[in-house]
Amino acid sequence: MPNILVVAETRGGELRKVALEAVTAARALADAAGGGEVHALAFGPPGLAGKLGPLAAHGADRVIACEHAAYARADGESMSATIALRAAGFPLVLFSATAQARDLAPRVCVKLDAPLLSDCLTVALSGQSVVATHSTYTAKLVATLKAGPMPVVVSVRPSAVTPAEKARPLSAETIAPAADPAASRVKVTDVVTSGGGKIDLGEAPVIVSGGRGLKEKANFKLVEELAGAFGNAAVGATRAVTDDGWRPHEDQIGQTGRLVSPDLYVAVGISGAIQHLAGMRTSRTIVAINKDPEAPIFKVADYGIVGDALEVVPALTAAVREAKKGH
Amino acid sequence: MKIAVCIKRVPDMESRFKIAASGTAIDETGLKYDISDFDAYAVEVALQINEKAGAGETTVICLGPDAVQETIRKALSMGAEKGVQLRADAVPADSLAIARALAAELKDGGYELILFGKHALDTMTGGAGTMAAELLGLPCLTAASRLEVTGARATARRELEGAAELLEFPLPAVVTIDEGIARPRYPSLKGIMAAKKKPLDVKPAQLGSVRVSVEKMELPAERPPGRIVGTGPDAVPELVRLLQTEAKVL
């Protein structure tokens, strides 16, 4: 009956959706193995402890708030020290595969002398080992990896797991960091947010993405308007578009950008280069709007419309707005 | 500045991959190999830092079989001064084992800056750089999209989901490099000629125990064939209907 420590990610003192996905994944693993305990550890400024109820609701037997004024922002050095301390004796430590985990998980691996399974699509326990599937070769292949003996550190791809409630009685604890964040050598001097309240690509259930078929930068507002009509959509872009400066680099979806799996991916004026498909082919439903009926994007799309994005998108925006009104 | 760049040799990702008979690896027949994209950016960053300073030395380190010497020579032809091959029959799937071997080599190298790509394009794990930093006790910055060095300090920018951080840290440090930072140069003919004479040391890789194995390698499940709903704005109502009733995402 393996116990699992989940690192539940926060941003600005609030739980992220990926934290609920991670706890859901851990609960399912523990239950499948006969019912180990799931402990969820979150970092944030004072007041965090009162916001962690959803972790218990999604299956955490114990909820641990590590509070410090500095934790409005992540700090790799002190957070990894605290995680490693709390992970002692846990055969499995589970992260969400985010930018923050890319910084934290490998540090924890060294501190625990535990191997890493990164960005997993599925995770299962097999005796003293962990077996996971993982997208490799720019998402052209899927590898099944086995790591062990435990302890093993795992990170789970955002959106690979759907959060599911499985309530446990709330057992909460508040702790102080195991190392002083002020002593960390890497200092954050500024934070640049690329748009207030913008839904992150990794968490958005819907992504509307634009490519060169939009012809010019100004036409990207059509993509933004369509995203606005869905209400819960983020805006993505192809590498060609971010290279040309139409959109910021962090909006790029593909082999060298973000890897996303939303419920709905709408590709607008995107031909479907391998480099782009690598970042979005695991989306649940894909819609493509492109002038060229031979464009490779139509090979992965569930639904396609052949036509000029500049004509089709405004019509779709109006129709989506209308459909949303009916709800 | 004495800079080390840890690079990996990976196949051209535009290739049509086939699975080897073992079922646990790709079939390497006919594949072309090169420096992994992010690692090539890291080489470029190192070269630019030393060019700007007008002095310095860039060493590229690559773990793997003798075939990686070609990859090291490519970095040398771009302008790196020295190469080190950490010889291993194959690159393991265990990034902690890789990090251990790299840290053993980096430890007494006197490097002020150690660069990695943010992840290799083949395994897409992205752990080795941060792990090496932790093993060496050095500050670490992951996925830098900008890096500037002034004396014994550096500033960098890191993209998070939906935000970016500007950071400052002391050297020596480990930095893993994201896209957008610098376009790798093409080696000049002169560079290619010069690279042939540059030193390339070969040492055994001290991997230690390897605890991650590839059990299976396969092509991802094919998406069921989609359909063209129609042409132009007239197709929009039918698309919306399908999104509501069939895909149930609207």
Chai-1 contact restraints between the chains, C-beta under 6 A:
chainA,res_idxA,chainB,res_idxB,connection_type,confidence,min_distance_angstrom,max_distance_angstrom,comment,restraint_id
A,A99,B,L160,contact,1.0,0.0,6.0,A-B,restraint_1
A,A99,B,E161,contact,1.0,0.0,6.0,A-B,restraint_2
A,R102,B,G126,contact,1.0,0.0,6.0,A-B,restraint_3
A,R102,B,T142,contact,1.0,0.0,6.0,A-B,restraint_4
A,D103,B,T142,contact,1.0,0.0,6.0,A-B,restraint_5
A,P106,B,G127,contact,1.0,0.0,6.0,A-B,restraint_6
A,P106,B,T130,contact,1.0,0.0,6.0,A-B,restraint_7
A,P106,B,M131,contact,1.0,0.0,6.0,A-B,restraint_8
A,R107,B,E134,contact,1.0,0.0,6.0,A-B,restraint_9
A,C109,B,L96,contact,1.0,0.0,6.0,A-B,restraint_10
A,V110,B,M131,contact,1.0,0.0,6.0,A-B,restraint_11
A,V110,B,E134,contact,1.0,0.0,6.0,A-B,restraint_12
A,V110,B,L135,contact,1.0,0.0,6.0,A-B,restraint_13
A,P115,B,D94,contact,1.0,0.0,6.0,A-B,restraint_14
A,P115,B,L96,contact,1.0,0.0,6.0,A-B,restraint_15
A,P115,B,R211,contact,1.0,0.0,6.0,A-B,restraint_16
A,P115,B,V212,contact,1.0,0.0,6.0,A-B,restraint_17
A,L116,B,S95,contact,1.0,0.0,6.0,A-B,restraint_18
A,L116,B,G127,contact,1.0,0.0,6.0,A-B,restraint_19
A,S118,B,T125,contact,1.0,0.0,6.0,A-B,restraint_20
A,S118,B,G127,contact,1.0,0.0,6.0,A-B,restraint_21
A,T136,B,T123,contact,1.0,0.0,6.0,A-B,restraint_22
A,T136,B,M124,contact,1.0,0.0,6.0,A-B,restraint_23
A,Y137,B,F17,contact,1.0,0.0,6.0,A-B,restraint_24
A,Y137,B,D122,contact,1.0,0.0,6.0,A-B,restraint_25
A,T138,B,M13,contact,1.0,0.0,6.0,A-B,restraint_26
A,T138,B,L121,contact,1.0,0.0,6.0,A-B,restraint_27
A,K140,B,F17,contact,1.0,0.0,6.0,A-B,restraint_28
A,L141,B,F17,contact,1.0,0.0,6.0,A-B,restraint_29
A,L141,B,M217,contact,1.0,0.0,6.0,A-B,restraint_30
A,V142,B,E218,contact,1.0,0.0,6.0,A-B,restraint_31
A,V142,B,P220,contact,1.0,0.0,6.0,A-B,restraint_32
A,A143,B,V214,contact,1.0,0.0,6.0,A-B,restraint_33
A,A143,B,M217,contact,1.0,0.0,6.0,A-B,restraint_34
A,T144,B,E215,contact,1.0,0.0,6.0,A-B,restraint_35
A,T144,B,K216,contact,1.0,0.0,6.0,A-B,restraint_36
A,L145,B,V212,contact,1.0,0.0,6.0,A-B,restraint_37
A,K146,B,S213,contact,1.0,0.0,6.0,A-B,restraint_38
A,K146,B,E215,contact,1.0,0.0,6.0,A-B,restraint_39
A,A147,B,R211,contact,1.0,0.0,6.0,A-B,restraint_40
A,A147,B,V212,contact,1.0,0.0,6.0,A-B,restraint_41
A,R185,B,P139,contact,1.0,0.0,6.0,A-B,restraint_42
A,R185,B,F169,contact,1.0,0.0,6.0,A-B,restraint_43
A,R185,B,P170,contact,1.0,0.0,6.0,A-B,restraint_44
A,V186,B,P139,contact,1.0,0.0,6.0,A-B,restraint_45
A,V186,B,L141,contact,1.0,0.0,6.0,A-B,restraint_46
A,V186,B,L167,contact,1.0,0.0,6.0,A-B,restraint_47
A,V186,B,F169,contact,1.0,0.0,6.0,A-B,restraint_48
A,K187,B,E168,contact,1.0,0.0,6.0,A-B,restraint_49
A,V188,B,E165,contact,1.0,0.0,6.0,A-B,restraint_50
A,V188,B,L167,contact,1.0,0.0,6.0,A-B,restraint_51
A,T189,B,L166,contact,1.0,0.0,6.0,A-B,restraint_52
A,T189,B,E168,contact,1.0,0.0,6.0,A-B,restraint_53
A,D190,B,L166,contact,1.0,0.0,6.0,A-B,restraint_54
A,V191,B,A163,contact,1.0,0.0,6.0,A-B,restraint_55
A,V191,B,E165,contact,1.0,0.0,6.0,A-B,restraint_56
A,V192,B,A164,contact,1.0,0.0,6.0,A-B,restraint_57
A,T193,B,A163,contact,1.0,0.0,6.0,A-B,restraint_58
A,K198,B,G162,contact,1.0,0.0,6.0,A-B,restraint_59
A,D200,B,E161,contact,1.0,0.0,6.0,A-B,restraint_60
A,D200,B,G162,contact,1.0,0.0,6.0,A-B,restraint_61
A,G202,B,E161,contact,1.0,0.0,6.0,A-B,restraint_62
A,H249,B,G180,contact,1.0,0.0,6.0,A-B,restraint_63
A,E250,B,E159,contact,1.0,0.0,6.0,A-B,restraint_64
A,T256,B,E179,contact,1.0,0.0,6.0,A-B,restraint_65
A,D263,B,V249,contact,1.0,0.0,6.0,A-B,restraint_66
A,L264,B,V249,contact,1.0,0.0,6.0,A-B,restraint_67
A,T285,B,A247,contact,1.0,0.0,6.0,A-B,restraint_68
A,T285,B,V249,contact,1.0,0.0,6.0,A-B,restraint_69
A,V300,B,R223,contact,1.0,0.0,6.0,A-B,restraint_70
A,A301,B,G226,contact,1.0,0.0,6.0,A-B,restraint_71
A,D302,B,G226,contact,1.0,0.0,6.0,A-B,restraint_72
A,Y303,B,V229,contact,1.0,0.0,6.0,A-B,restraint_73
A,Y303,B,L239,contact,1.0,0.0,6.0,A-B,restraint_74
A,Y303,B,L242,contact,1.0,0.0,6.0,A-B,restraint_75
A,G304,B,I228,contact,1.0,0.0,6.0,A-B,restraint_76
A,I305,B,V229,contact,1.0,0.0,6.0,A-B,restraint_77
A,I305,B,A235,contact,1.0,0.0,6.0,A-B,restraint_78
A,V306,B,I228,contact,1.0,0.0,6.0,A-B,restraint_79
A,V306,B,T231,contact,1.0,0.0,6.0,A-B,restraint_80
A,G307,B,T231,contact,1.0,0.0,6.0,A-B,restraint_81
A,G307,B,G232,contact,1.0,0.0,6.0,A-B,restraint_82
A,E311,B,P233,contact,1.0,0.0,6.0,A-B,restraint_83
A,V312,B,P233,contact,1.0,0.0,6.0,A-B,restraint_84
A,A315,B,P233,contact,1.0,0.0,6.0,A-B,restraint_85
A,A315,B,V236,contact,1.0,0.0,6.0,A-B,restraint_86
A,L316,B,V236,contact,1.0,0.0,6.0,A-B,restraint_87
A,A319,B,V236,contact,1.0,0.0,6.0,A-B,restraint_88
A,A319,B,V240,contact,1.0,0.0,6.0,A-B,restraint_89
A,A323,B,V240,contact,1.0,0.0,6.0,A-B,restraint_90
A,A323,B,L250,contact,1.0,0.0,6.0,A-B,restraint_91
